[in-house]
Amino acid sequence: MFSTGQLIFGILFFIAFVLIVGYQYRKDLNLHKKYYKGTIWVLLAFIGFIAMIAAIKFVFI
């Protein structure tokens, strides 16, 4: 499906992308803690809402 060169490029690109994103996240970690505290509750509410929709679907269908 893919040539050897494409696979090598894809793997190297993925590794470089993960390293760069990880580095940038670590660099901005203090800003994230300062400006985005409390967002875990929004995430939990969103997951709960999706779970509630799925539960309703399985109960009524």
C-alpha positions in Angstrom: 0.0 0.0 0.0 2.8 2.4 0.9 6.3 2.4 -0.4 9.3 2.0 2.0 10.2 5.7 1.7 6.7 6.8 2.6 6.6 4.5 5.6 10.0 5.9 6.8 8.8 9.4 6.2 5.6 8.8 8.1 7.3 7.3 11.1 9.9 10.0 11.3 7.3 12.7 10.9 5.2 11.2 13.7 8.2 11.0 16.0 9.2 14.6 15.3 5.6 15.8 15.7 5.2 14.1 19.1 8.6 15.5 20.3 7.8 19.0 19.2 4.3 19.0 20.6 5.6 17.5 23.9 8.3 20.2 24.1 5.9 23.0 23.5 3.4 21.6 26.1 6.2 21.4 28.7 7.3 24.9 27.9 3.7 26.3 28.3 2.8 24.2 31.3 2.8 27.1 33.8 0.6 29.2 31.6 -1.8 26.3 31.2 -2.0 25.9 35.0 -2.6 29.7 35.4 -5.2 30.3 32.7 -7.0 27.0 32.3 -7.5 25.8 35.9 -11.0 24.3 36.4 -11.4 23.2 32.8 -11.3 19.5 34.0 -14.9 20.1 35.2 -16.0 21.2 31.8 -14.4 18.0 30.3 -16.1 15.8 32.9 -19.5 17.5 32.3 -19.1 17.0 28.5 -18.2 13.3 29.0 -21.1 12.9 31.4 -23.5 14.5 28.9 -22.3 12.2 26.1 -22.7 9.2 28.4 -26.2 10.3 29.3 -27.2 10.6 25.6 -25.8 7.1 25.0 -27.7 5.7 28.0 -31.0 7.3 26.9 -30.4 5.8 23.4 -29.9 2.3 24.8 -32.9 2.6 27.2 -35.4 3.8 24.6 -34.2 1.9 21.5 
